[in-house]
Amino acid sequence: MPIVQIELLEGRTVAQKRSLVEKVTQAIVESIGAPAEKVTIIIRDMAKENYAKAGKLASDE
């Protein structure tokens, strides 16, 4: 039972998330042979002020 956690900066549409989970599920099915119905995906949206890279908040860019 694969469990995948994906963290994204907020702002993606439901359609984009739908596409993402379909493709990630398919990649898992193809690569390790897990049945699609056993693949669980958790998406966590992060506020841009809660993520920083190279000393800068994503909300400041």
ABEGO torsion letter per residue (X at the ends): XBBBBBBBBBGBBAAAAAAAAAAAAAAAAAAAGBBAAABBBBBBBBBAAABBBGGBBAAAX
